[in-house]
Amino acid sequence: MASVSTTDQGRPLRADAERNRGRVVNAAREVFAERGLEASSHEIARRAGVGVATLFRRFPSRDELVAATFADKMAAYGAAIEAALVEPDPWVGFCGYVERVCEMQADDRAFADVLTRSFPTAKAFEEDRDRSARALARLIQRAQEAGRLRQDFVHQDVPLLLMANAGVVTGTRDAAPDAWRRLIGYLLQAFVAESAAPLPEPPTRSAMYGALMGLA
């Protein structure tokens, strides 16, 4: 009799089905890293050695496949914010967070997309991002209260930063793979309170959400 495991929803999962699920996730991790989130489901299934029908049985929506594939990296993203929050120097913590998350983008082409998109049908994945967003708000406030981060820096500026970094990472990946570090160095200097000058108004939270939905 075949052994059983459990799905994320608590339903029994036969050992062979669990193996297929693992193959699909591993293949998706490779294909997404190479080609981004728009990679073909057929290519993922081919590399996993399963049929497309099997892929869709395990993951009925692209959101669910992305959530399973990037669960570990999303956890690492949250851990980067938590580590920044316990750094004694709030500015060092903030800069460390920015550098770490941008490095994660540079290391994985698809993760650059994950951080700047929304996945409304993957509820648990979105909840993890919401928790990280709340922690990030505390990180921003902490650096501002220390007088180091400019007071007009808002939460909406983070996805703008990540979108900008994603563009540089994509455009320079082969010719100058470390070019993103210079961009982030420039931006961090611009974020320092002492050098702040007036800026145009930021987009509203709802406008940024709409932009992220448009990328999905």
Secondary structure, 3 states (H helix, E strand, C coil): CCCEEECCCCCEEEHHHHHHHHHHHHHHHHHHHHHCCCCCHHHHHHHHCCCHHHHHHHCCCHHHHHHHHHHHHHHHHHHHHHHHHCCCCHHHHHHHHHHHHHHHHHHCHHHHHHCCCCCCCCHHHHHHHHHHHHHHHHHHHHHHHCCCECCCCCCCHHHHHHHHHHHHHHHHCCCCCCHHHHHHHHHHHHHEHHHCCCCCCCCCHHHHHHHHHHHC
